[in-house]
Amino acid sequence: MRDNRRGFIKKAGALAAGSLILPYLSKASGLTDMFAAEKPVGIQLFTVFEKMNNDPKATLEKIASIGYKEVESAFSTRGGYYGYTPKEFKKVVEDLGLKWRAHHALGAPFKLPPGRKLPTGSDGKPITIPTMKNLRDNYQQLVDDAAEAQLSFLVCASTPVGTMEEVKNSIEVFQKTGEASKKAGIEFAYHNHATEFDPVEGGKTAYELVLSQTDKDLVKMELDLAWATKAGKDPVALFKEHPGRFPLWHVKDIKKDLQTITEVGTGVVEFKRIFEASKIAGLKYFFVEYDLAPSFDTIDLCYSNLKKVIG
């Protein structure tokens, strides 16, 4: 009887302890792995492209009021960094309690794909694209600007990858930019669209070639979760195949048709499952993106829905 009673007490104690611990374990696995839950939410400023062109400071104020803490910049019709020098823009951002973490630059001179047109502004006219520096021709200047702003990352927003020759040229540019970035004390990453997962010569995809033919310590990846999903790729599988290679993410959602970008949490991207693999990915920063969002309500909904996932 004594042994039975001792066994019962031991089991009861274990159950009691478990009842205290399980909610925390459940919360940790349910939200992500706690690592991502502690990360502040960022936004890619292309999301509010026209608003940033019209009034950068007021737009950043609104972004901060919603709850975003970090920003990733993109090109602007104002030229430079929304009309500012790197140091000036950094001050504008930080005066509002935000952190400027990364900047997007083109891999080669801007050229519209066949059949594509420039987006229109609120006046119904196509936006004006100023002359922009690109990594092929100006990588050192872009690296120097990123270092002046004390950014963590310089990111290639897009680059020609439709042919094997284009892929090889892009890989060469990435290696040079990665080396220059390391010397400057920053990191370099490559942001994908869906086309990088299309086969090129030999059946390999541009994405596979970039991953396999660049130095993993010099060229990191910024995975766009919606475009990867559109291409039929599983982000978690990519993380497991290349652990630590994905320190940046674009948190973007896409509808079931795999054509229409939608607010975070209203499409088919499996954010909860993806964030649970954030440590495997090597995640450092993530940025909400909704290409040319129609209103601040859109990014407000994206923020609130994402917070439900990561806590």
C-alpha positions in Angstrom: 0.0 0.0 0.0 2.9 2.3 0.9 4.5 1.8 -2.6 1.2 2.3 -4.3 0.5 5.5 -2.3 4.1 6.8 -3.1 3.5 6.0 -6.7 0.2 7.9 -6.7 1.8 10.9 -5.1 4.6 10.9 -7.6 2.2 10.7 -10.5 0.0 13.4 -9.0 3.0 15.7 -8.5 4.1 15.2 -12.1 0.5 15.9 -13.4 0.4 19.1 -11.3 3.7 20.3 -12.6 2.6 19.4 -16.1 -0.5 21.5 -15.7 1.6 24.5 -14.9 4.2 23.9 -17.6 1.9 22.9 -20.5 0.3 26.2 -21.0 3.7 27.8 -21.5 4.8 25.0 -23.9 1.5 25.3 -25.7 1.9 29.1 -26.0 5.5 28.8 -27.2 4.7 26.3 -29.9 1.4 27.9 -30.8 2.8 31.4 -31.3 6.1 30.4 -32.9 9.2 29.4 -31.0 9.2 32.5 -28.8 12.2 33.8 -30.7 10.0 35.3 -33.5 7.4 36.4 -30.9 10.0 38.8 -29.4 10.9 40.3 -32.8 9.4 43.7 -33.6 7.3 43.9 -36.8 8.8 45.7 -39.7 7.4 47.0 -43.0 8.8 47.2 -46.5 8.1 50.8 -47.6 7.2 49.8 -51.2 4.0 48.9 -49.5 3.2 52.6 -49.1 5.1 53.7 -52.2 3.0 56.7 -53.3 2.5 57.9 -49.7 6.2 57.8 -49.1 6.8 59.8 -52.3 4.2 62.4 -51.3 5.1 62.9 -47.7 7.7 60.6 -46.2 7.7 61.9 -42.6 3.9 61.9 -42.3 3.8 58.4 -43.7 6.4 57.1 -41.3 4.5 58.7 -38.4 1.4 56.8 -39.4 3.4 53.6 -39.7 4.8 54.1 -36.2 1.3 54.8 -34.8 0.0 51.5 -36.1 2.7 49.7 -34.2 5.4 48.9 -36.7 8.9 49.2 -35.3 11.3 48.7 -38.2 11.4 49.7 -41.9 13.0 48.4 -45.1 13.4 51.1 -47.7 13.0 50.9 -51.5 13.3 53.3 -54.4 11.5 56.6 -54.5 10.4 59.1 -57.2 12.1 61.7 -55.0 15.4 60.1 -55.7 18.0 59.1 -53.2 16.4 57.8 -50.0 13.0 59.5 -50.3 14.7 62.7 -51.1 17.2 62.4 -48.2 20.8 61.4 -47.8 21.4 58.1 -45.9 22.2 59.9 -42.7 19.3 62.3 -43.1 16.8 59.5 -43.6 18.2 57.6 -40.7 17.5 60.5 -38.5 14.0 61.0 -39.7 13.2 57.3 -39.1 14.8 57.2 -35.6 13.3 60.4 -34.4 9.9 58.6 -34.8 11.1 55.7 -32.7 11.6 53.4 -35.7 14.7 51.4 -36.8 15.9 51.4 -40.5 17.2 47.9 -41.0 17.6 47.3 -44.7 17.5 48.9 -48.2 16.4 47.5 -51.5 18.4 48.1 -54.6 18.1 46.8 -58.2 20.6 44.2 -59.4 20.8 45.8 -62.8 19.6 48.9 -64.6 15.8 49.3 -64.4 13.9 47.8 -67.3 10.2 46.9 -67.5 9.5 43.3 -68.4 7.8 42.8 -71.8 4.1 43.6 -71.6 4.4 45.3 -68.2 3.5 48.9 -67.6 4.5 51.3 -64.8 1.9 51.6 -62.0 -0.2 54.7 -62.0 -0.4 57.3 -59.2 -3.5 58.8 -57.7 -3.6 61.2 -60.7 -4.1 58.3 -63.0 -0.7 58.9 -64.7 2.2 56.4 -64.7 4.7 57.1 -62.0 8.0 58.7 -62.9 11.1 56.6 -62.3 14.3 58.6 -61.6 17.7 57.3 -62.6 18.5 54.7 -59.9 21.8 53.2 -58.9 22.1 49.5 -59.4 24.3 46.8 -58.0 25.8 45.8 -61.4 27.1 49.4 -62.0 27.2 51.0 -58.6 27.5 48.3 -56.0 30.3 50.0 -54.1 28.3 53.3 -53.8 25.2 51.4 -52.6 27.3 49.5 -50.0 28.9 52.8 -48.9 25.4 54.4 -48.5 24.1 51.4 -46.5 27.2 51.6 -44.3 26.7 55.4 -43.8 23.2 54.7 -42.6 24.4 51.9 -40.3 22.0 49.4 -41.9 22.2 45.7 -41.1 21.4 44.6 -44.7 21.7 45.8 -48.3 19.2 43.7 -50.4 18.9 43.0 -54.1 15.3 43.7 -54.8 15.3 42.0 -58.2 17.6 41.1 -61.0 17.4 39.5 -64.5 17.4 35.7 -64.2 15.5 34.5 -67.3 18.5 32.9 -69.0 21.6 31.1 -67.8 23.8 34.0 -68.9 21.7 36.4 -66.8 21.9 34.1 -63.8 25.7 33.9 -64.1 26.0 37.6 -64.4 23.7 38.1 -61.3 25.7 35.6 -59.3 28.9 37.5 -60.1 27.3 40.7 -59.0 26.1 39.1 -55.8 29.5 37.8 -54.9 31.2 41.2 -55.4 28.5 43.0 -53.5 28.6 40.4 -50.7 32.4 40.8 -50.4 32.1 44.6 -50.3 29.3 44.5 -47.8 31.3 42.3 -45.4 34.2 44.7 -45.6 31.8 47.5 -44.7 30.4 45.6 -41.8 26.9 44.9 -43.2 25.3 41.9 -44.8 23.9 41.3 -48.3 20.8 39.4 -49.3 18.8 38.5 -52.3 15.0 39.0 -52.5 13.0 36.7 -54.7 9.8 36.9 -56.8 8.1 33.8 -58.3 10.2 33.8 -61.5 13.4 32.7 -59.7 11.8 29.3 -59.3 11.2 28.8 -63.0 13.7 26.4 -64.7 16.5 27.8 -66.8 18.9 25.9 -69.0 19.7 22.5 -67.6 16.5 22.2 -65.6 17.9 24.1 -62.6 16.1 27.1 -61.3 17.8 30.5 -60.8 17.1 30.2 -57.1 18.8 26.9 -56.8 21.8 28.2 -58.7 22.1 31.3 -56.6 22.0 29.2 -53.4 24.6 26.7 -54.7 27.0 29.0 -56.5 27.4 31.8 -54.0 29.2 31.9 -50.7 26.6 31.2 -48.0 28.4 33.6 -45.7 28.4 36.5 -48.2 25.0 36.0 -49.9 22.0 35.5 -47.7 18.3 35.3 -48.8 15.3 37.5 -48.1 12.5 35.0 -48.7 9.2 36.5 -50.0 6.7 34.1 -48.5 3.9 34.9 -50.9 6.0 34.6 -54.1 7.6 31.4 -52.9 4.1 30.0 -52.1 2.9 31.1 -55.6 5.8 29.1 -57.1 4.8 26.0 -55.2 7.8 26.1 -52.8 7.5 25.3 -49.2 9.4 27.9 -47.1 10.0 25.5 -44.3 11.6 23.0 -46.6 13.9 25.7 -48.0 14.9 26.6 -44.4 15.7 22.9 -43.7 17.7 22.5 -46.9 19.7 25.7 -46.2 19.6 26.4 -42.5 20.7 29.9 -41.4 20.5 31.3 -45.0 17.2 33.2 -44.6 17.8 36.0 -42.1 15.2 38.2 -43.8 11.5 37.6 -44.8 8.8 39.5 -46.6 5.6 38.7 -44.8 3.2 38.8 -47.6 0.0 36.9 -48.3 -1.7 35.7 -51.5 -5.2 34.4 -52.3 -6.1 30.9 -53.2 -5.8 31.8 -56.9 -2.1 32.3 -56.3 -2.3 35.6 -58.3 -3.8 38.2 -56.0 -1.9 39.7 -53.1 -4.0 40.1 -50.1 -3.8 41.3 -46.4 -1.6 39.1 -44.2 -3.8 36.4 -42.6 -6.5 36.5 -45.3 -4.8 34.3 -47.9 -3.1 30.8 -48.1 0.4 31.5 -46.7 0.9 29.3 -43.6 2.4 32.0 -41.4 2.1 30.1 -38.1 3.9 27.0 -39.4 6.6 29.2 -41.1 7.3 31.3 -38.0 7.7 28.2 -36.0 10.7 27.5 -38.2 12.3 30.9 -37.7 15.3 29.6 -35.8 16.1 27.1 -38.5 15.9 29.9 -41.1 18.2 32.1 -39.1 15.6 34.9 -39.0 16.7 38.3 -37.9 14.2 40.7 -39.4 10.8 40.4 -41.1 8.9 43.0 -43.0 5.2 43.1 -43.9 4.7 43.8 -47.6 1.6 44.4 -49.6 2.6 45.7 -53.1 1.2 49.3 -53.4 -1.4 49.0 -50.6 -4.5 51.0 -51.3 -4.7 52.5 -47.8 -3.4 52.6 -44.3 -6.3 50.4 -43.3 -4.6 47.6 -45.3 -1.3 47.8 -43.4 -3.2 48.2 -40.1 -5.0 44.9 -40.8 -1.8 43.2 -41.9 -0.2 44.3 -38.6 -3.0 43.2 -36.3 -3.4 39.8 -38.1 0.3 39.1 -37.9 0.4 40.0 -34.2 -2.2 37.3 -33.6 0.2 34.8 -35.1 3.4 35.8 -33.4 2.1 37.4 -30.2 
